[in-house]
Each structure stands twice: as C-alpha cells, then as structure tokens.
C-alpha cells in the first residue's frame, strides 16, 4: 500500500518553545494535527495535508468553492488564534504551503533575522480593528443653505439641480472623511502602529451608508483598556458616526509572511 503524499501547510511563526509540541488537540484545515517545526530559535506552526487535496491544481479548485474556502479559512485563523495564546506569533497568509518540513526549516534559517525582528516589534502588542460607518444624510449641507436659483428653461433648471445634488454629495463625503480623520488621529496617539484598509464592499459586509474608516491599530497591551475606552468615548462624542471595535487579534496587519513560497 502506497503511503499518501503530504505537504506542509504553514499557519504562523513564533519563537521556539522550551516545551515540545503545539497547543494540544488543535487541528487545521484538513483536520490534521497541528505541530511545530523548529530551527534557528524559531518555530513554524504547521500541519501535514494531503497533496491530492492541496497540490496546485486541487487547491485552485478548492479556492473557487466558497463553502470549502470559508471552512478552511476559519480553521486557518483558529489555529493562529490558539497559537497566539501561547506567545507572540507572525500569522502567515492563507495557503502558504511548502513541500516538506525540511523546506520549512530552511526558510526559518534564511529568514531568521527579519522574523526575529518582527516578533520583537510586535511583542507585548495586539491588533485591534476599528470601522466607522455614517449615514450620508447626516453630513449633507443644511437644507436652509442657499441653493442654485431658477434657470431660464426646465432643462437648465434640471441640470442645476443635478449639479447641486452632486456637489452636496461631495460635501457630505468630505465632512464625513474629516470626521473619520479626527477619530483616527485620536486613536493613533494610543497605538504603536496603524494600518489603513480599503472600505469593505457594502454588499458583502452588509452595512448601509458609507464606511469611512477601516483601520487596524497595534496597541501596547498595557494601553488596551485606554484604547477601548477611547473608542467608546469617541462614539459618544460623535453620535453621527457608528464605530465598530473588533479584537483582540494576532498582528495580521503588522507582520510580513515569508516571501519565498513554494507550490507543491
């Protein structure tokens, strides 16, 4: 009977641990046991997955299967979250796959300096996400403000109204963006680093209005309470903005994965 061919799926990199093994009972994207591969004072959190399912061609097909992708992504991030409970981690992007453990050890050796520096940079710090939503109508110019007048013909009047509507929308967006910048500035003062993300698609994220802020903040752990209280206070200060706080997260937005990724 031929032994099933396996490849190595990477979840995260952390400092080598004194005790052996990964978090007990933890399984990954293929329900495989999660373990550690160590070298150069570092440890990769990995799992062995079947090449028949996770080789280049089958993986490409899986990535187009939304139910499979959702389950696998949840498993990937669950492993990273559990591993982070045992010490600081560098989360690796979904579907980082190496041919075998030996290639992983080589990567740890070659990338030792920058991986070690990254772990040091995020040590004692945690990622928090803040999103801000607004109802555009709350930022429109006052209805009492002087608008465009008349027009000699119905066509001219129509064009003037359309231009006024466009100008009002631009004004509302500028005002909302300025408000978001005020919030961001206040939160930046409490963070070690920040990362800006593009607004999520409203159809996918299921929100109404505008998302005017979608940022991540790397917050020192001893400022967590101050940071979360600041988000609450800013929400009370600006009732025309709906603030959404998420976290704590491993530092997804502040660590870079290994550059050399191999396709099985």
N, C-alpha and C positions, 0 to 999 in steps of 0.2 A: 504494500500500500504506500503510495507516494505521500510524503509529508506536505501539507498545504504551505504554499509560498506566502511569506509575510513581509510587510514593510512597516516602517516605524513612523507613527503619527506623533507630531510634537504638539504639546499644549502650552508649555511655559518653560522658562529657565529660572532657576533660583540658585542660591548659594548651596554648596554641598552640605549635607546634614551629618551630624555626628551619628545619629541613629540611622539604620538602614531602612529602605522601603519608602513607599509613598503613603498618603493617607489610607488607612485600612478600609477595605471593602469598596473602594472607589472604582467605577468602571467608566469607559469612554464611549466614543462614537460608534464603536462596533460591539458594545457591551464587553469589551476586553478589559482585563485587569490593568490598572494604571500603575506604573512603576517609575523608578528613577534610573537614569543613565548618567554616571558621574565621570568627570575629568577636569583637570586644571582648576580644582577648587570650586567647580560649578556642577549643577545637576540639571539635567533636562527631564521634565515630567513628560513621559511618553506612554504609548500603548502600541502593541503589535496588532496590526489589522491585516486582513487577507488581501493579497494583491489582486485576486479575482474581483473584488469589490472596490478596491481603492487604487488600482492602477489608473493610468492617464485616461483611457477610454471609458471604463465604467464609472470613474469619478465624474467625468464630464457629463455623463448621462444622469448621474445622481443629482448633480447641481441644478439640473433643469426640472427635477422632481420636487416641487415645493414642500409637500408633507415630509419627505425624507430630509430635505435641507433644514427644515425647522427643527426636526428631532435631533439631527446631528449637531446643529449649531447650539441648541440648548445643552446637549451633552458636553460639547467642547467648552462652553463657558462655565458649566457646572464644575468641571474638573479644575479650571483655572481658579474659580472662586474657592473651592475647597483647598487647593494647594496654597492659596494666599493666606488661609487661616493658619498655616504652619510657618510662614515667613514671607518676606517680600518676594514678589515674582515679576518677571518680564513676560507678559502674555504674548503668545505667538498667534499670528493670524490663522484663521481657519484654513484647513487643508495644507498645512506645512508638513510635507512628507519626505522622509529620507529612505534610502534603500535598506539600511540596516543600522544597528546600534553603533557599529564602527564608524560610519559616516557622521553620526551624531557626535561621537567623542572627538572626532577630528574638528568638527565645527566649533565645539566648545573650546578646544585648544587654540584654534586660529582666531577666534573672536573673544578670547579671554579678557583682554584689556578693556574693550569697549563694553562688553557685557557686565564686567565687574564695575566699571564706572557708572553704567546705567543703574545697576542695583543700588549703588551708593547714592546716586542722585535722587532716587525715589524712596530711599529708606526713611521710615517714620512719616511718610506722607501717603495720602489716599486720594483717589479721584472722586469728585462729586460733579454731577451734571446739573445744569440749570437751563430751563427753557422758559421763554416768555411769549405769551400769546396776547394779542389785542383784538378788539373789535374795531375795525377801521372807522366806524361811525363815530366812535368816541374822540377821534382826532381830526374830524373834519372841521373846516373853518366855521365860525359862528354863523348861523343862518341869517343873522341880522347884518352881517358884513355886506358892504356894497358889492353887488354882482354886476355882470355885464348888462348894459342897457340895450333896449329895443332892437334896432336893426331895421333897415328900410323895407325888407321883404321877409316873408316867412322863412325862406331858405337861409337868409343871413342870420335871422334870429335862432334858427336851429343850430347852425354852425357855432354861434356864440355860446349857446347852452352846452353843446358838446365840449367845446374848449374849456368852459368853466368847470364842467364835471371832471375833465382830465386834470386840470390844474388843482382842483380840490383834492383829488386822489393823491397827486404828487405831494401836496402839502401835508395831508394826513400821514403819508408814509414817512416823510421827513420828520414830522413831530414824533411819531412812534419810534423811529430809529434813534432819535436823540434821547428819548426816554430809556430805551434799551441800553444805550451807551452809558447813561448815568448809573444804571443798575450794574452794568459790567465793571465800571470804574470802582464802584464801592466794593464789589466782591474781589476784584483783583488785588486790592490792598491787603486782603486776608490770605491770599494764595501765593504759593511759591512759583507757580507757572500756570499759564492758561492756554487753552486750545479752542479755536473757533471752528465750528462745523456748519455746513450749509443748512438752511431750513429743510425740514423733512417735507416730503410730498404730503399735502393735506389729505389726499385721498387714501394714502397708505397709513398715515398716522392718526386719521380720524379726528381732526380738530377743525373748528371753524375760525374764520378770521385770518389773521396773519401771525406767523411765527417770526418774531423779530429778534430772538436770541436763542441760540442753541450751542452753548459753550460748556467746556469741561474745565474744572479747576483742580489743580493739585494742591491739596490743603494739608499743612502740617497737622499731625494727629492731635497735638496739644491746642490747636485752634478750631477743632471740629465744632465744638459747642458754639463758639463765637460765630463761625461761618454759617451754620444752620440757623442761628438766631437772627443773623443779618438778613438772610433770605426772607424769613418771616417778617421782619421789620420793614423790609423794602416793599413787600407785598401790601402791607398795611399803609405804607406811605404813598404808594401809587396804586390806588384801587382800580384804575383803568387798565392795569396790566395784571394778567393772570400768570403767576410764577409757579413753576413746577420743579421741585428738587428731587433728584434721584441719587442713590448711592447708599453706602459707600461701595466703590468699585475698585478692583485692581487697576493699576495705572495704564489702561489701554491706550490713552491718548498721549502718553508721555514716554513711551518706550518704543524702540525700533526693533523689529524682528531681524533675525539673521538674513543677510542679503542673498546669500547663495542657497537657493532652494533647489532640490533635485526632484525631477519627475521620475517615478519608478518606471 
